[in-house]
Amino acid sequence: MLIYNNETKYFDYELEDVIKLFFTQNEIKKSDEPWDECSGAFLFCFMSYEDGNDFFNISLKDKEFSEIVSLPCTGIIDSSDKLKVKEFKRILKRKLFLLLTQYTGKVIPWGILTGIRPVKLVNELIDQKMTVSDILSVLQKDYFVTENKASLLYEVALNQRELFTESKGNSISLYIGIPFCPTRCLYCSFSSSTIAQYKKMVDVYVDMLLKEIRHTAQLMREKGLVAENIYIGGGTPTSLNEQQLSRLLSGIEECIDMKYLREYTLEAGRPDTITSEKLKVIKNSRVSRISINPQTMNEKTLLRIGRLHKPEDVVKAFYAARDMGFDNINMDLICGLPGEDVQMFDETLRQIKELNPDSLTVHTMAVKRASQLTKELENYSLETQYVDSAVMVDMARVCAKEMGLNPYYLYRQKNILGNLENVGYSRPSMECLYNIQIMEERQTILACGAGAVTKVIFPMNRIERSFNVKSVEEYIGRIDEMLERKANILIEENNKY
């Protein structure tokens, strides 16, 4: 247990960001009370003044440990110099990280890199013409990333660079969201509803979605933008029936200029939504890449997490897609699912290796605020998952290499087990460019559908977002408002493509 008291009220975000690397939420207690020797470790932040200088102090002690770190902070607290404040925060996080490492003895694989896009940093360092050895040194010495993760980061950056650097200056990615699933998974926090719940509204939703896609296509023509990637995600797009799916895909091709398209992905996702008729509809479109996502090949786990399909349904759907000529199929897995151990995950990898997909996306489970798992957390013991997930991640990396798949994109999430990562592996030339673009934030992404987020990249790395409402009912009722928001963000005078 760590008792935490920040008397100063300054830099709370940065302090808690580092504390959470070493202690679970249940192990952290905020308190304004003085240290009690029976309460466990006590971390106390306070200000002091000495010889004309202000100091920000961090004291950490328990019955057997006592250390104080003092940081000069004169002129920092009220400074308008953002770079100066940013540098102080970085030093503060480093000092606290080293202090907690000394106290706990824990090895934190990603060091103080707590953001979701660590590869973005590496790409920026490559842009600065830094050598490989210098980049690895920065990651390990400045950010305390382990050698293993630093090497992974550089490998990912290297594998993806040629893909995004070839993108034209006026190209964009188009995301289209289908917020329906057969059931809601235990860990899910996406904008999705059960298809049965909204059965009577799905046709109307597709109508409004096509209206937004047509409007987006018109904005693209006016701005001289071209679609490089289209990604249909969700939810589960194949929750739509054959007629609805056909209408959507036909509508997209009617209004979006496909001349410059490099990639077109559709998440078939849940195998219990995949039929031969839907596969024919998809095959007859311009879609070039699909995802069939088991998450696990253990039947008990599938039932526990709220998925009604069985492992054999995954195999059946995969081979049906192969037989129909789909030659770029991704599969998703999750490390650390409730109740899963290393042996069960090894069996999943064995079966996936036998299927031999063209790409494999390996997620580490994150305990998301809006998920059913978070609401029922007391019913699940995740302590074993914290330890086993790290082993599973390494196992997946070895398995991917044996399958001839290279890591090409990586991101992290809040409250991810073991402070680990999500990695996309792929055969050469089978990478998902959309995944790279959304993580590296070098290309505008126009998004359509309930809960979709348009992200416009401006000069000087400025990013503006336009959020669509999440609920299906509101999206249908407020569609014109969504169209206006997107138009406004694209017609800003200083938006130069």
C-alpha positions in Angstrom: 0.0 0.0 0.0 1.2 3.5 -0.9 -0.2 6.5 1.0 0.1 9.5 -1.3 -0.2 13.2 -0.1 0.7 16.0 -2.5 0.5 19.0 -0.2 1.5 21.3 -3.0 -1.4 20.4 -5.4 1.1 20.9 -8.2 2.0 18.3 -10.9 -0.6 15.8 -9.6 -1.0 14.4 -13.1 2.7 13.7 -13.6 3.2 12.3 -10.2 0.2 9.9 -10.4 1.2 8.9 -13.9 4.5 7.5 -12.5 3.0 6.1 -9.3 0.5 4.0 -11.3 3.5 2.3 -13.0 4.5 0.7 -9.7 1.3 0.3 -7.8 -2.2 -0.9 -8.8 -5.2 1.3 -8.2 -6.1 -0.7 -5.2 -2.7 -0.2 -3.7 -2.8 3.6 -3.9 -4.5 5.7 -1.2 -4.7 9.5 -1.3 -4.7 11.1 2.1 -4.2 14.5 3.7 -3.2 12.8 7.0 0.4 12.8 8.3 2.5 9.6 8.0 1.5 6.7 10.2 4.2 4.1 10.6 1.6 1.3 10.4 0.1 2.5 7.1 2.8 1.3 4.7 4.9 3.5 2.4 4.2 7.2 2.6 4.9 9.5 -0.4 4.7 13.2 0.6 5.2 16.2 -1.7 5.9 19.6 -0.3 7.4 23.0 -1.2 10.4 24.5 0.6 12.4 27.8 0.3 16.1 28.0 0.8 18.8 30.6 -0.1 16.4 32.5 -2.3 15.2 29.4 -4.3 12.0 27.4 -4.4 12.2 23.6 -4.2 9.7 20.9 -5.0 10.3 18.0 -2.6 9.3 14.3 -2.8 9.6 12.3 0.4 9.2 8.5 0.4 9.5 6.5 3.6 8.2 3.5 5.5 9.6 1.6 8.6 12.8 0.7 6.8 13.2 3.2 4.0 13.5 7.0 3.9 14.6 9.2 1.0 13.9 12.8 -0.1 14.3 14.2 -3.6 14.5 18.0 -3.9 14.1 19.7 -7.3 14.8 23.4 -7.8 11.7 25.0 -9.2 12.1 28.8 -8.9 10.0 30.5 -11.6 8.5 27.2 -12.8 5.1 27.1 -11.1 3.7 30.2 -12.6 5.9 30.3 -15.8 4.3 31.0 -19.2 7.3 29.2 -20.8 5.7 25.9 -21.8 9.0 24.3 -22.9 10.5 25.2 -19.5 7.6 23.7 -17.6 7.6 20.6 -19.9 11.2 20.0 -19.2 10.7 20.4 -15.4 7.9 17.8 -15.6 10.1 15.4 -17.4 12.8 15.8 -14.8 10.2 15.3 -12.0 8.9 12.1 -13.6 12.5 10.8 -14.0 13.4 11.5 -10.4 10.2 9.9 -9.0 10.6 6.9 -11.3 14.2 6.3 -10.0 13.0 6.7 -6.4 10.2 4.2 -6.8 12.4 1.8 -8.7 14.9 2.0 -5.8 12.1 1.4 -3.3 10.1 -1.4 -5.1 12.9 -3.1 -7.0 10.5 -3.4 -9.9 11.5 -3.4 -13.6 9.0 -1.2 -15.6 9.5 -2.2 -19.2 8.4 1.1 -20.8 10.0 3.3 -18.2 8.5 6.8 -18.1 7.0 6.5 -21.6 3.4 6.5 -20.5 1.8 7.9 -23.6 -0.1 5.6 -26.1 2.2 6.4 -29.1 5.8 5.6 -28.1 6.8 4.8 -31.8 6.0 8.4 -32.6 8.9 9.5 -30.5 11.3 7.1 -32.3 10.1 8.4 -35.7 10.7 12.0 -34.6 14.3 11.0 -33.6 14.8 9.3 -36.9 13.6 12.5 -38.6 16.3 14.3 -36.7 18.9 12.0 -38.4 19.9 10.3 -35.2 21.8 7.1 -35.4 20.3 3.7 -34.3 22.7 3.6 -31.3 21.9 7.1 -30.2 18.1 6.4 -30.5 18.4 3.3 -28.4 20.5 5.2 -25.9 17.9 8.0 -25.6 15.2 5.4 -25.0 17.1 3.5 -22.3 19.0 6.3 -20.5 16.5 9.2 -20.8 13.2 7.3 -20.7 14.4 4.1 -18.8 12.9 1.8 -21.5 14.3 -1.7 -21.2 16.6 -2.9 -24.0 14.0 -5.4 -25.2 11.3 -2.8 -25.6 13.7 -0.2 -27.1 14.7 -2.6 -29.8 11.1 -3.5 -30.5 10.3 0.2 -30.8 13.0 0.8 -33.3 12.1 -2.3 -35.3 8.5 -1.1 -35.5 9.5 2.4 -36.6 11.8 1.0 -39.3 9.2 -1.4 -40.7 6.5 1.3 -41.0 8.5 4.3 -42.2 8.6 3.5 -45.9 4.8 3.0 -45.8 3.8 6.4 -44.4 6.5 8.4 -46.0 5.2 7.4 -49.4 1.8 9.0 -48.7 0.8 12.0 -50.8 0.4 15.3 -49.2 -3.3 15.6 -50.1 -4.1 12.0 -49.0 -6.4 11.1 -46.1 -7.7 8.0 -44.4 -11.4 7.4 -44.2 -12.9 5.6 -41.1 -16.4 4.3 -41.2 -17.9 3.0 -38.0 -20.6 0.3 -37.5 -21.6 0.4 -33.8 -23.3 -2.9 -33.6 -22.2 -6.3 -32.2 -23.9 -9.7 -31.6 -23.1 -9.3 -27.9 -21.0 -6.8 -25.8 -17.6 -8.3 -24.7 -16.7 -8.1 -21.1 -13.6 -5.8 -21.7 -15.1 -3.6 -24.4 -15.5 0.2 -24.1 -16.1 1.0 -27.8 -19.2 2.7 -29.0 -21.2 -0.5 -29.8 -24.7 -1.9 -29.1 -26.1 -5.3 -29.5 -27.6 -5.7 -33.0 -30.8 -7.3 -31.5 -31.3 -4.2 -29.4 -31.3 -1.9 -32.4 -32.6 -4.2 -35.0 -35.4 -1.8 -36.1 -33.0 1.1 -36.4 -30.1 -0.5 -38.4 -31.6 0.4 -41.8 -32.0 4.0 -40.8 -28.5 4.1 -39.3 -27.1 2.9 -42.7 -29.1 5.6 -44.4 -27.6 8.3 -42.2 -24.2 6.8 -42.4 -24.3 6.9 -46.2 -25.5 10.5 -46.0 -22.4 11.4 -43.9 -20.1 9.5 -46.3 -21.5 11.4 -49.3 -21.1 14.7 -47.5 -17.5 13.7 -46.6 -16.8 12.8 -50.2 -18.0 16.2 -51.3 -15.8 18.0 -48.7 -12.9 15.9 -50.0 -13.5 17.0 -53.6 -13.8 20.7 -52.5 -10.5 20.5 -50.6 -8.7 18.4 -53.2 -8.2 15.5 -50.8 -8.0 11.8 -51.9 -8.7 8.6 -50.0 -5.5 6.6 -49.5 -7.1 4.1 -47.0 -10.6 3.1 -46.0 -11.2 1.3 -42.8 -14.6 -0.1 -41.8 -14.6 -0.9 -38.1 -16.9 -1.0 -35.1 -18.4 -2.7 -33.3 -18.7 -5.5 -35.8 -19.4 -4.4 -39.4 -20.6 -7.9 -40.3 -23.4 -7.6 -37.8 -25.2 -6.0 -40.7 -27.2 -8.4 -42.8 -26.2 -9.1 -46.4 -28.5 -6.4 -47.9 -27.4 -3.7 -45.5 -23.7 -4.6 -46.0 -24.1 -4.6 -49.7 -25.9 -1.2 -49.6 -23.1 0.2 -47.5 -20.2 -1.1 -49.7 -21.9 0.0 -52.9 -22.7 3.4 -51.5 -19.0 3.9 -50.5 -17.8 3.0 -54.0 -20.3 5.2 -55.7 -19.2 8.4 -53.9 -15.6 7.9 -52.9 -12.9 8.2 -55.6 -10.9 4.9 -55.4 -8.2 6.0 -57.9 -5.5 6.6 -55.2 -6.7 3.9 -52.8 -3.8 1.8 -51.4 -5.8 -0.2 -48.8 -9.4 -1.0 -47.9 -10.0 -2.9 -44.7 -13.2 -4.3 -43.3 -13.3 -5.9 -39.8 -15.3 -9.1 -40.3 -14.5 -9.5 -36.6 -16.7 -12.0 -34.8 -16.9 -15.3 -36.6 -20.5 -15.8 -35.5 -21.4 -12.9 -37.8 -19.6 -14.2 -40.9 -21.6 -16.1 -43.5 -20.7 -17.2 -47.1 -23.2 -14.7 -48.4 -21.6 -11.8 -46.5 -18.1 -13.0 -47.7 -19.4 -12.9 -51.3 -20.7 -9.3 -50.8 -17.3 -8.3 -49.4 -15.4 -10.1 -52.1 -17.5 -8.4 -54.8 -16.5 -5.0 -53.4 -13.1 -3.2 -53.5 -12.2 -4.4 -49.9 -8.7 -5.8 -50.0 -8.1 -6.7 -46.3 -10.4 -8.3 -43.6 -10.0 -9.2 -40.0 -11.4 -12.3 -38.3 -10.8 -12.0 -34.6 -10.9 -14.9 -32.2 -9.3 -13.1 -29.2 -8.7 -16.6 -27.8 -9.2 -20.1 -28.9 -10.3 -21.3 -25.5 -14.0 -22.0 -25.4 -14.4 -21.3 -21.6 -12.8 -18.0 -22.0 -14.9 -17.0 -25.0 -18.0 -17.7 -22.9 -16.6 -15.8 -19.9 -15.9 -12.7 -21.9 -19.3 -12.7 -23.6 -18.6 -14.1 -27.0 -21.0 -16.8 -28.2 -18.9 -18.4 -30.9 -16.6 -21.4 -30.5 -13.0 -21.9 -31.6 -14.2 -24.2 -34.4 -16.3 -21.3 -35.7 -13.1 -19.2 -36.1 -11.5 -22.0 -38.1 -14.5 -22.4 -40.3 -14.8 -18.7 -41.0 -11.1 -18.3 -41.7 -11.0 -21.2 -44.2 -14.3 -20.0 -45.8 -12.6 -16.6 -46.4 -9.5 -18.2 -47.8 -11.5 -20.4 -50.1 -13.2 -17.4 -51.4 -9.9 -15.8 -52.4 -9.2 -13.4 -49.5 -5.4 -13.2 -49.4 -4.9 -10.6 -46.7 -6.5 -11.7 -43.5 -5.7 -10.3 -40.0 -6.5 -12.0 -36.7 -6.7 -10.4 -33.2 -5.6 -12.0 -30.0 -5.7 -10.7 -26.4 -3.1 -11.5 -23.7 -4.2 -11.6 -20.1 -7.9 -12.3 -20.5 -9.7 -13.2 -17.2 -9.1 -16.8 -16.3 -6.5 -17.5 -19.0 -3.1 -18.9 -18.1 0.1 -19.2 -20.1 -0.7 -22.8 -21.2 -4.1 -21.7 -22.6 -2.5 -18.9 -24.5 0.1 -21.2 -25.9 -2.7 -23.4 -27.2 -4.3 -20.4 -28.9 -1.0 -19.5 -30.5 -0.6 -23.1 -31.8 -4.0 -23.0 -33.5 -3.4 -19.5 -34.9 0.0 -20.6 -36.3 -1.8 -23.5 -38.0 -4.3 -21.1 -39.7 -1.4 -19.0 -40.8 -3.0 -15.5 -41.1 -1.3 -12.7 -43.1 -1.1 -10.5 -40.0 -1.6 -10.8 -36.3 -2.6 -8.1 -33.9 -1.7 -8.9 -30.3 -3.4 -6.8 -27.6 -2.7 -6.8 -23.9 -6.0 -6.6 -22.0 -6.7 -3.1 -20.6 -9.2 -2.5 -17.8 -11.2 0.2 -19.5 -13.4 2.6 -17.5 -16.6 2.1 -19.5 -16.3 -1.7 -19.8 -18.5 -4.3 -18.0 -15.2 -5.7 -16.6 -14.6 -2.5 -14.6 -18.1 -2.6 -13.2 -17.7 -6.2 -12.1 -14.0 -6.0 -11.2 -14.5 -7.5 -7.7 -15.7 -10.7 -9.4 -12.3 -11.2 -11.2 -8.9 -11.9 -9.8 -6.4 -10.2 -12.2 -3.2 -10.6 -10.1 -2.1 -13.7 -12.1 -3.0 -11.9 -15.4 -0.6 -9.1 -14.5 2.3 -11.6 -14.3 1.2 -13.9 -17.1 0.4 -11.2 -19.6 4.1 -10.2 -19.9 5.0 -13.9 -20.6 2.2 -14.1 -23.2 3.3 -10.9 -25.0 6.8 -12.4 -25.4 5.4 -15.7 -26.5 3.3 -14.0 -29.2 6.4 -12.1 -30.4 8.3 -15.3 -30.9 5.3 -17.0 -32.5 4.9 -14.1 -34.9 8.5 -14.3 -35.9 8.2 -18.0 -36.6 5.3 -17.3 -38.8 7.3 -14.8 -40.8 5.4 -11.8 -39.4 7.3 -8.5 -38.5 6.1 -5.9 -36.0 4.9 -2.8 -37.9 2.8 -0.8 -35.5 2.5 -0.5 -31.7 0.4 1.4 -29.2 -0.3 1.4 -25.5 -3.4 2.1 -23.4 -4.3 3.4 -20.0 -4.8 0.7 -17.4 -3.2 -1.9 -19.6 -2.1 -5.0 -17.7 1.6 -5.0 -16.7 2.1 -1.6 -18.3 2.6 -3.5 -21.6 1.7 -2.9 -25.2 -0.4 -3.8 -28.3 1.6 -4.9 -31.4 0.6 -5.5 -35.0 2.6 -8.1 -36.8 2.5 -8.6 -40.6 4.0 -10.2 -43.6 6.0 -7.7 -45.7 3.5 -5.7 -47.9 0.5 -6.9 -45.8 0.7 -4.2 -43.2 -2.3 -2.1 -42.4 -1.4 1.4 -43.4 -4.5 2.8 -41.6 -3.3 1.4 -38.3 0.1 3.2 -38.8 -1.5 6.5 -39.8 -3.9 6.6 -36.8 -1.0 6.0 -34.4 1.7 8.2 -36.0 -0.7 11.2 -36.5 0.9 12.3 -39.8 -2.3 12.1 -41.9 -5.8 13.5 -41.5 -8.4 10.9 -40.7 -12.0 11.7 -41.7 -14.4 9.6 -39.7 -18.1 8.7 -40.3 -20.6 7.0 -38.0 -21.8 7.1 -34.3 -18.8 7.7 -32.0 -16.4 8.3 -34.8 -13.7 10.9 -34.4 -12.4 13.0 -37.2 -8.8 14.1 -36.7 -7.4 16.8 -38.9 -3.6 17.3 -39.1 -2.6 20.9 -39.5 0.8 22.4 -40.3 3.3 22.6 -37.3 1.8 19.3 -35.9 -1.4 20.9 -34.7 -4.3 18.5 -34.4 -8.0 19.3 -34.3 -10.7 16.8 -33.6 -14.4 16.6 -34.4 -16.4 14.2 -32.4 -19.6 12.5 -33.5 -22.1 11.6 -30.8 -21.9 8.1 -29.5 -25.5 6.9 -29.2 -27.2 5.5 -32.3 -30.4 7.4 -31.6 -28.6 10.7 -31.2 -26.5 10.1 -34.3 -29.7 9.5 -36.4 -31.4 12.5 -34.9 -28.5 14.9 -35.1 -26.8 13.8 -38.3 -26.9 17.3 -39.8 -25.1 18.7 -36.8 -22.3 16.0 -37.4 -22.0 17.1 -41.0 -21.7 20.7 -40.0 -19.0 20.0 -37.4 -16.9 18.2 -40.0 -17.3 20.9 -42.6 -16.3 23.6 -40.1 -13.1 21.9 -39.1 -12.1 21.4 -42.8 -12.7 24.9 -44.0 -10.5 26.7 -41.5 -8.4 29.2 -43.4 -5.1 28.1 -41.9 -5.7 24.5 -42.9 -3.2 24.2 -45.7 -2.9 20.8 -47.4 
